[in-house]
Amino acid sequence: ESPPVAAAPARSERRATPAPEPEGPVRITRGELKVQPALARAFELLEADDLAGAARSYDQVLRGDPKNTDALVGMAAIALRQGDPRSAEGWYAKALEADPKDINAQAGLINLRGQADPQAAESRLKSLLAMQPESPTLNFALGNLYAGQRRWQEAQLAFFNAHTADPSNPDYLFNLAASLDHMHLQKVALDYYKAALVASNTRRPGFSTDQVKARIVELQP
């Protein structure tokens, strides 16, 4: 059985939901749509797993806009991929100072602190979800919390909700498959593993594609 992806994806929820504006990081000022090239570049580099390049681009954004939450959350994502949760927590905290309502920062911080106090983390996530029940980031964070406690049925529902809100996210598909796998629903899990593998071709996954391919072979009838 494949373990779920533990960390929340770096992709900002603000870019995960289709919108009439062009895709990419934007700031709207006085009705004008302004794209920040350095922020867009940072996100592209992060998706390509060029952590050093992404950090330079995010730093460029932060020099001009120290409270840019997309850049702060991006720096947290880089720290997590480098195995430095303490630094990630600091970046998330800075993002919340800039915008206390930032969903990505809230979910990231709860994910990091959830192991120390899972009951408090669950309560906080449920409170946030009561206000934004369709948030893929919050549902994914709740699913990860449940998975850490091996509460697979509840984890599966949370991952399904995240997937419903953002169907092309490979990590949501993979974690949904993994939770179904742990529930011994291998036939359904197999379909979602395959879908996760397809989705990983267009969006960088947080899981090993080789691991998924091996599990698919094991589950093939």
Stockholm file with secondary structure:
# STOCKHOLM 1.0

chainA/1-221         ESPPVAAAPARSERRATPAPEPEGPVRITRGELKVQPALARAFELLEADDLAGAARSYDQVLRGDPKNTDALVGMAAIALRQGDPRSAEGWYAKALEADPKDINAQAGLINLRGQADPQAAESRLKSLLAMQPESPTLNFALGNLYAGQRRWQEAQLAFFNAHTADPSNPDYLFNLAASLDHMHLQKVALDYYKAALVASNTRRPGFSTDQVKARIVELQP
#=GR chainA/1-221 SS CCCCCCSCCSSCHHHHSCCSSCSSCEEEETTEEEECHHHHHHHHHHHTTCHHHHHHHHHHHHHHCTTCHHHHHHHHHHHHHTTCHHHHHHHHHHHHHHCTTCHHHHHHHHHHHTTTCHHHHHHHHHHHHHHCTTCHHHHHHHHHHHHHTTCHHHHHHHHHHHHHHSTTCHHHHHHHHHHHHHTTCHHHHHHHHHHHHHHTTTSCCSSCHHHHHHHHHHHCC
#=GC SS_cons         CCCCCCSCCSSCHHHHSCCSSCSSCEEEETTEEEECHHHHHHHHHHHTTCHHHHHHHHHHHHHHCTTCHHHHHHHHHHHHHTTCHHHHHHHHHHHHHHCTTCHHHHHHHHHHHTTTCHHHHHHHHHHHHHHCTTCHHHHHHHHHHHHHTTCHHHHHHHHHHHHHHSTTCHHHHHHHHHHHHHTTCHHHHHHHHHHHHHHTTTSCCSSCHHHHHHHHHHHCC
//
